[in-house]
């Protein structure tokens, strides 16, 4: 069974564009990671400070490897001053198609 993930980051006021640039910088590398099925960056239409990642991994182990990947640990360090709050939610798919 695959592991879907939703990750929600709220940018500090005025940090939205810089945060988006940093986030965009990890997409290509992540899509090449073993076990990555999908990895999409989204921005809330009504609250543009809110960034929502939607991801799907072949397994929880692949997700854990991703979280420890150098490009991810580096970007998390870089964004620490730009983010007001963050939540990463690994999920268990219950039913339905691709998200």
C-alpha positions in Angstrom: 0.0 0.0 0.0 1.3 3.5 -0.9 1.8 6.3 1.6 0.1 9.6 0.7 1.3 12.7 2.5 -0.1 16.2 3.0 2.4 18.8 4.2 1.2 22.3 5.1 3.5 25.3 5.6 2.3 28.8 6.5 4.8 31.5 5.4 5.5 34.4 7.5 4.1 37.6 6.1 6.3 38.9 3.3 8.2 35.6 3.0 5.8 33.9 0.5 7.8 34.5 -2.7 11.2 33.5 -1.2 9.6 30.4 0.3 8.0 29.4 -3.0 11.4 29.7 -4.8 13.1 27.5 -2.2 10.3 24.9 -2.4 10.4 24.9 -6.2 14.1 24.1 -5.9 13.6 20.6 -4.4 10.9 19.4 -6.8 13.1 18.0 -9.6 15.4 16.1 -7.2 12.5 14.7 -5.3 10.7 13.5 -8.4 13.8 11.4 -9.2 13.9 9.8 -5.7 13.3 6.1 -5.5 9.7 5.5 -4.4 8.3 8.9 -5.4 5.0 8.5 -7.1 3.9 12.1 -7.0 5.2 15.3 -5.5 3.2 18.5 -6.0 3.5 22.0 -4.6 0.3 23.9 -4.2 -0.7 27.3 -2.9 -4.0 28.1 -1.2 -6.2 30.3 -3.4 -7.8 32.0 -0.4 -4.7 32.2 1.9 -1.7 32.6 -0.3 0.7 32.4 2.6 -0.3 28.7 2.9 1.7 26.2 0.8 0.3 22.6 0.6 2.4 19.7 -0.6 0.6 16.7 -1.9 2.8 13.6 -2.2 2.6 9.9 -2.7 5.3 7.4 -1.9 5.6 3.7 -2.6 6.0 3.0 1.1 6.6 4.7 4.5 10.3 3.7 4.2 10.6 5.7 1.0 9.0 8.7 2.7 11.4 8.4 5.6 14.4 8.3 3.2 13.0 11.4 1.5 12.7 13.2 4.8 16.4 12.5 5.4 17.6 13.3 1.9 20.3 16.1 1.7 18.2 18.4 -0.5 15.3 18.2 1.9 17.3 18.6 5.2 19.0 21.6 3.5 15.8 23.3 2.4 14.2 22.8 5.9 17.2 24.5 7.4 16.9 27.4 4.9 13.2 28.0 5.4 13.2 27.9 9.2 13.1 31.8 9.4 10.5 32.0 6.6 7.8 29.7 8.1 5.3 30.5 10.8 4.0 26.9 11.1 4.5 23.5 9.5 2.7 20.2 9.6 3.6 17.0 7.8 0.8 14.4 7.8 1.6 10.9 6.5 -1.7 9.1 5.6 -3.1 5.6 5.0 -5.1 5.4 1.8 -8.5 4.1 2.5 -10.3 4.1 -0.8 -10.6 5.9 -4.2 -8.2 6.9 -6.9 -5.2 9.2 -7.2 -5.4 12.4 -5.3 
